[in-house]
Amino acid sequence: MGIIFKRTKILATVGPPTSSPEMIENMILAGVNGIRLNYSHGTNEDRVEQLKWIRDASKKIGKPVAVLQDLQGPKIRLGMLSENTSVKKGDEIVLDYAAEHNGMTFPVQYNLAEKVKVGEPIYIFDGKVRTTVIEVPSKTAIKLRVENDGTLMSKKGINLPDTDFGGDILTPKDLADIEFGLTQDYDYVALSFIQSPDDIHNLRQILVAGGSNAQIIAKIETKAAIKGDIMEQIVIASDGIMVARGDLAVEAGAEVVPIVQRRLISLCRKHGKLCIVATQMMASMVDAPEPTRAEVSDVANAVIQGADAVMLSDETANGKFPLETVAAMKRVILYTQDNVPVSPLHDYAIAKNVQLDAISAAAVSLAEQLGVDAIIAETKSGATAANIAAHRPNLPIISVTSEMRSAQQLGLSYANRSYVRPDSEEAGFDLFKELKQDGLFGRGKTTVIIVSGQQPGIIGTTDTIKVRVLE
């Protein structure tokens, strides 16, 4: 009986029901591998506290956990309204960056007059109220024609599917949040409403200048990001992708989302990048203790397509059944991976490191031919383990690294279970003996493949595949 754990990982969002040391520990025990801190809500004080709880729980349980700082981006919202306001088809309303709510003039938290053009659509309240720009009457105001009856409320989101933000997607709030994040222990930074690879390069410069080794997750949720070959360029520029299906559905149309999801997962696998599928995976569990059949199919499809991770948003941030949701998601992942292989991928890119990619592919092929129990990867930066994961082996990858950051980042990587140990020539074999002794592989003969380098602790020296057997 070999080692069993889920290969597709679970990323969960912290919110009021889960913002306590006990709940964070329980979520990790229930199967969560990464935690998302959503910078659209909460304060920096909350973040410091939550981060400490996550790291304490991770240490106590002995399981490296990835923590993701999710920037709000230009998630434009209405300001505070004096009351909920009904609008009718044909009404003309004004959104003004410099005004209070007064009749049909509504405050907005971003100066849209600098960005929008007459004729562009603007969707308010997740697309429930659709409007078209008919005039830009001042430097701070835009006039819209309402296309359907609806109600406007305070702080509801605004989507601008055809508006070009001209590379200006980092808002003053984002810049302040990044600055704060540089002082904190984040493994990933997620960038919202990306329109081009330049958005990632800009963030990368800020992170590197600030001494951060956090990796960048590009959230795909705009029309611009899925046009032509822009999508692949964004995948190549980033360290990973989040298929942000909620805003993508409003911006580009719900019907495009399943196809974009499938294409993005394939591109991430092709280029060896992390892929997270997000939004409404088990949305009904916000209020119910069981998922719907459609939600179970949705999670199973992401597993079959080969996503690294599936994400819970409102389910754990605002839901009544956060732990039950994690448990349900874990059951679906385990049953799916045990009964259906991941869809094959015939389009691998030549990796930046051709030697590493060839060794990774050979290790996976050999592991499957020999029917081994696991692949053990000695990795400093995590690149070797992530590269093996890109080939979606049908068995566990056990990573051993001397870097806690790498171990935490690998928490979201497909099929990876990471351990932190000092660099040594036999780090992989020593860990194998330790885990065998601890009973992780069960009784009887255990065979593993160890992928390593001749110079332990030096990045980019992976060059060796060994087969090791323990009785």
FENDA-V373622 format. One record per pair of residues at least 6 apart in sequence whose ideal C-beta (glycine too) atoms are under 6 Angstrom apart, sorted by the first residue. I is the first residue (numbers start at 1). GAP is how many residues later the second one is. D is the distance in whole Angstrom. If there is no record, write none. Layout:
i->I gap->GAP d->D
i->I gap->GAP d->D
This chain:
i->1 gap->441 d->4
i->2 gap->371 d->4
i->3 gap->371 d->6
i->3 gap->393 d->5
i->3 gap->437 d->6
i->3 gap->438 d->6
i->6 gap->327 d->4
i->6 gap->328 d->5
i->7 gap->330 d->5
i->7 gap->407 d->6
i->7 gap->408 d->4
i->8 gap->295 d->5
i->8 gap->299 d->6
i->8 gap->325 d->5
i->9 gap->24 d->4
i->9 gap->300 d->4
i->9 gap->403 d->5
i->10 gap->21 d->5
i->10 gap->22 d->5
i->10 gap->23 d->6
i->10 gap->319 d->6
i->11 gap->23 d->4
i->11 gap->25 d->6
i->11 gap->265 d->6
i->11 gap->298 d->5
i->11 gap->300 d->4
i->12 gap->15 d->6
i->12 gap->20 d->5
i->12 gap->300 d->5
i->12 gap->304 d->4
i->13 gap->23 d->4
i->13 gap->25 d->6
i->13 gap->300 d->5
i->13 gap->303 d->5
i->13 gap->304 d->4
i->14 gap->21 d->6
i->14 gap->36 d->5
i->15 gap->302 d->3
i->15 gap->303 d->5
i->17 gap->305 d->6
i->18 gap->298 d->5
i->18 gap->304 d->5
i->21 gap->32 d->4
i->24 gap->29 d->5
i->24 gap->30 d->6
i->24 gap->33 d->5
i->25 gap->32 d->4
i->26 gap->297 d->6
i->27 gap->299 d->6
i->28 gap->29 d->5
i->28 gap->33 d->6
i->28 gap->37 d->6
i->30 gap->293 d->5
i->30 gap->296 d->4
i->30 gap->297 d->5
i->31 gap->295 d->5
i->31 gap->299 d->4
i->32 gap->294 d->6
i->33 gap->378 d->5
i->33 gap->379 d->6
i->34 gap->32 d->4
i->34 gap->377 d->5
i->34 gap->378 d->5
i->35 gap->19 d->5
i->35 gap->32 d->5
i->36 gap->32 d->5
i->36 gap->34 d->5
i->37 gap->10 d->6
i->37 gap->32 d->6
i->38 gap->32 d->5
i->39 gap->31 d->6
i->39 gap->32 d->5
i->39 gap->33 d->5
i->39 gap->138 d->5
i->40 gap->32 d->4
i->44 gap->136 d->5
i->51 gap->133 d->6
i->54 gap->11 d->6
i->54 gap->13 d->6
i->58 gap->7 d->4
i->64 gap->343 d->4
i->64 gap->344 d->5
i->64 gap->347 d->5
i->64 gap->354 d->5
i->65 gap->346 d->5
i->66 gap->121 d->5
i->66 gap->342 d->5
i->66 gap->343 d->6
i->66 gap->345 d->4
i->66 gap->346 d->5
i->67 gap->119 d->6
i->67 gap->120 d->5
i->68 gap->120 d->4
i->68 gap->122 d->6
i->69 gap->112 d->5
i->69 gap->117 d->5
i->69 gap->120 d->5
i->70 gap->120 d->4
i->71 gap->103 d->5
i->71 gap->106 d->6
i->71 gap->120 d->6
i->71 gap->121 d->6
i->73 gap->96 d->6
i->73 gap->119 d->3
i->73 gap->120 d->4
i->74 gap->95 d->5
i->74 gap->97 d->6
i->74 gap->119 d->5
i->76 gap->34 d->4
i->76 gap->82 d->4
i->77 gap->32 d->5
i->77 gap->78 d->5
i->77 gap->80 d->5
i->78 gap->28 d->6
i->78 gap->30 d->6
i->78 gap->78 d->5
i->79 gap->28 d->3
i->79 gap->30 d->6
i->80 gap->74 d->5
i->81 gap->20 d->4
i->81 gap->73 d->5
i->82 gap->19 d->5
i->84 gap->67 d->6
i->84 gap->69 d->5
i->85 gap->67 d->5
i->86 gap->65 d->5
i->87 gap->59 d->5
i->87 gap->63 d->6
i->88 gap->61 d->5
i->89 gap->59 d->5
i->89 gap->60 d->6
i->91 gap->55 d->4
i->92 gap->53 d->6
i->93 gap->11 d->5
i->93 gap->51 d->5
i->94 gap->11 d->4
i->94 gap->47 d->5
i->94 gap->49 d->5
i->95 gap->11 d->5
i->95 gap->13 d->4
i->95 gap->47 d->5
i->96 gap->9 d->6
i->96 gap->44 d->6
i->96 gap->45 d->4
i->97 gap->11 d->6
i->97 gap->14 d->4
i->97 gap->43 d->4
i->98 gap->42 d->4
i->99 gap->6 d->5
i->99 gap->8 d->6
i->100 gap->7 d->6
i->101 gap->6 d->6
i->111 gap->29 d->6
i->112 gap->30 d->5
i->113 gap->23 d->5
i->113 gap->26 d->6
i->113 gap->27 d->5
i->113 gap->28 d->6
i->113 gap->29 d->5
i->115 gap->48 d->5
i->116 gap->17 d->5
i->116 gap->26 d->6
i->116 gap->47 d->5
i->118 gap->15 d->5
i->120 gap->13 d->5
i->120 gap->42 d->5
i->120 gap->43 d->6
i->121 gap->11 d->6
i->122 gap->9 d->5
i->122 gap->38 d->6
i->123 gap->7 d->6
i->123 gap->36 d->4
i->123 gap->127 d->6
i->124 gap->34 d->5
i->125 gap->31 d->4
i->126 gap->124 d->6
i->127 gap->123 d->4
i->128 gap->22 d->5
i->129 gap->21 d->4
i->130 gap->17 d->4
i->130 gap->18 d->6
i->131 gap->13 d->4
i->131 gap->15 d->5
i->132 gap->13 d->5
i->133 gap->9 d->6
i->133 gap->11 d->6
i->134 gap->9 d->5
i->134 gap->11 d->5
i->135 gap->8 d->4
i->136 gap->6 d->5
i->137 gap->6 d->6
i->159 gap->91 d->5
i->159 gap->92 d->5
i->161 gap->62 d->5
i->161 gap->90 d->4
i->167 gap->31 d->5
i->169 gap->24 d->5
i->169 gap->30 d->5
i->178 gap->28 d->6
i->182 gap->28 d->4
i->182 gap->30 d->5
i->186 gap->28 d->5
i->187 gap->221 d->5
i->187 gap->222 d->5
i->188 gap->26 d->6
i->188 gap->27 d->5
i->188 gap->29 d->5
i->189 gap->25 d->5
i->189 gap->27 d->6
i->190 gap->27 d->4
i->190 gap->29 d->6
i->190 gap->52 d->6
i->191 gap->12 d->5
i->191 gap->27 d->6
i->192 gap->27 d->5
i->193 gap->28 d->6
i->193 gap->29 d->6
i->194 gap->24 d->5
i->194 gap->31 d->5
i->195 gap->27 d->6
i->195 gap->29 d->4
i->195 gap->30 d->6
i->197 gap->36 d->5
i->197 gap->37 d->5
i->197 gap->40 d->4
i->200 gap->16 d->6
i->200 gap->18 d->6
i->200 gap->37 d->4
i->200 gap->38 d->5
i->203 gap->13 d->6
i->207 gap->7 d->6
i->213 gap->192 d->6
i->215 gap->24 d->4
i->215 gap->194 d->6
i->216 gap->22 d->5
i->216 gap->23 d->5
i->217 gap->23 d->5
i->217 gap->25 d->5
i->218 gap->16 d->5
i->218 gap->20 d->4
i->218 gap->23 d->5
i->219 gap->23 d->5
i->219 gap->25 d->4
i->220 gap->21 d->6
i->220 gap->23 d->6
i->221 gap->23 d->4
i->221 gap->26 d->4
i->221 gap->27 d->5
i->222 gap->29 d->5
i->223 gap->28 d->5
i->223 gap->29 d->5
i->225 gap->9 d->6
i->226 gap->34 d->5
i->232 gap->35 d->6
i->235 gap->6 d->6
i->235 gap->32 d->5
i->235 gap->36 d->6
i->235 gap->38 d->6
i->236 gap->35 d->6
i->240 gap->33 d->5
i->240 gap->34 d->3
i->241 gap->23 d->5
i->241 gap->27 d->5
i->241 gap->34 d->5
i->242 gap->34 d->5
i->242 gap->36 d->5
i->243 gap->18 d->5
i->243 gap->21 d->5
i->243 gap->34 d->5
i->244 gap->34 d->6
i->245 gap->12 d->5
i->245 gap->34 d->4
i->246 gap->33 d->4
i->248 gap->9 d->6
i->249 gap->8 d->5
i->262 gap->43 d->6
i->265 gap->10 d->5
i->265 gap->40 d->5
i->265 gap->41 d->6
i->265 gap->42 d->5
i->268 gap->7 d->4
i->269 gap->37 d->6
i->269 gap->76 d->5
i->269 gap->121 d->6
i->270 gap->77 d->5
i->270 gap->78 d->6
i->270 gap->79 d->5
i->271 gap->78 d->5
i->272 gap->79 d->6
i->272 gap->115 d->5
i->272 gap->118 d->4
i->274 gap->34 d->5
i->275 gap->32 d->5
i->275 gap->33 d->5
i->276 gap->33 d->5
i->276 gap->35 d->5
i->277 gap->25 d->4
i->277 gap->30 d->5
i->277 gap->33 d->5
i->278 gap->33 d->4
i->279 gap->34 d->6
i->281 gap->17 d->6
i->281 gap->18 d->6
i->281 gap->29 d->6
i->282 gap->9 d->5
i->282 gap->13 d->5
i->282 gap->33 d->5
i->282 gap->43 d->5
i->284 gap->8 d->5
i->285 gap->6 d->6
i->285 gap->30 d->5
i->285 gap->36 d->5
i->285 gap->40 d->4
i->286 gap->28 d->5
i->286 gap->29 d->6
i->286 gap->33 d->4
i->289 gap->32 d->5
i->289 gap->35 d->5
i->291 gap->37 d->5
i->296 gap->36 d->5
i->299 gap->11 d->6
i->299 gap->30 d->6
i->299 gap->33 d->5
i->300 gap->32 d->6
i->300 gap->36 d->4
i->302 gap->8 d->5
i->303 gap->30 d->6
i->303 gap->33 d->4
i->304 gap->36 d->6
i->304 gap->39 d->6
i->305 gap->38 d->6
i->306 gap->36 d->4
i->306 gap->86 d->5
i->308 gap->104 d->6
i->308 gap->105 d->6
i->308 gap->106 d->5
i->309 gap->103 d->5
i->315 gap->10 d->4
i->316 gap->6 d->4
i->342 gap->50 d->5
i->351 gap->6 d->4
i->356 gap->31 d->5
i->356 gap->106 d->5
i->359 gap->103 d->6
i->360 gap->27 d->4
i->360 gap->28 d->5
i->360 gap->31 d->6
i->361 gap->30 d->6
i->363 gap->12 d->6
i->363 gap->86 d->5
i->363 gap->88 d->5
i->363 gap->102 d->5
i->364 gap->27 d->4
i->364 gap->29 d->5
i->367 gap->8 d->5
i->367 gap->82 d->5
i->372 gap->75 d->4
i->372 gap->76 d->6
i->372 gap->77 d->5
i->373 gap->68 d->6
i->373 gap->73 d->5
i->373 gap->74 d->6
i->373 gap->75 d->6
i->374 gap->21 d->6
i->374 gap->22 d->5
i->374 gap->24 d->5
i->374 gap->74 d->5
i->375 gap->13 d->6
i->375 gap->22 d->5
i->375 gap->74 d->5
i->376 gap->22 d->5
i->376 gap->52 d->4
i->376 gap->56 d->6
i->376 gap->72 d->5
i->376 gap->74 d->5
i->377 gap->7 d->5
i->377 gap->8 d->4
i->377 gap->11 d->6
i->377 gap->20 d->6
i->377 gap->22 d->5
i->377 gap->74 d->5
i->378 gap->22 d->6
i->378 gap->49 d->5
i->378 gap->50 d->5
i->378 gap->74 d->4
i->379 gap->6 d->5
i->379 gap->20 d->5
i->379 gap->22 d->5
i->380 gap->77 d->6
i->380 gap->79 d->5
i->381 gap->25 d->6
i->381 gap->78 d->5
i->382 gap->24 d->4
i->382 gap->27 d->5
i->382 gap->28 d->5
i->384 gap->78 d->5
i->385 gap->12 d->6
i->385 gap->14 d->4
i->385 gap->25 d->6
i->385 gap->31 d->5
i->386 gap->27 d->5
i->388 gap->9 d->5
i->389 gap->8 d->6
i->389 gap->24 d->5
i->389 gap->25 d->4
i->389 gap->26 d->6
i->389 gap->27 d->6
i->396 gap->19 d->6
i->397 gap->18 d->5
i->397 gap->19 d->5
i->398 gap->19 d->5
i->399 gap->11 d->5
i->399 gap->17 d->5
i->399 gap->19 d->4
i->400 gap->19 d->5
i->400 gap->21 d->5
i->400 gap->27 d->5
i->400 gap->28 d->6
i->400 gap->31 d->5
i->401 gap->6 d->5
i->402 gap->20 d->6
i->402 gap->21 d->5
i->404 gap->16 d->6
i->407 gap->11 d->4
i->407 gap->13 d->5
i->410 gap->6 d->4
i->410 gap->8 d->4
i->419 gap->12 d->6
i->421 gap->6 d->6
i->423 gap->33 d->4
i->423 gap->34 d->3
i->424 gap->32 d->6
i->425 gap->31 d->6
i->428 gap->22 d->4
i->428 gap->24 d->5
i->429 gap->39 d->6
i->432 gap->16 d->6
i->436 gap->10 d->6
i->436 gap->34 d->5
i->445 gap->26 d->6
i->446 gap->24 d->5
i->447 gap->22 d->5
i->448 gap->20 d->5
i->449 gap->18 d->6
i->450 gap->16 d->5
i->450 gap->18 d->6
i->451 gap->14 d->6
i->452 gap->12 d->5
i->453 gap->8 d->4
i->453 gap->9 d->5
i->453 gap->10 d->6
i->455 gap->6 d->5
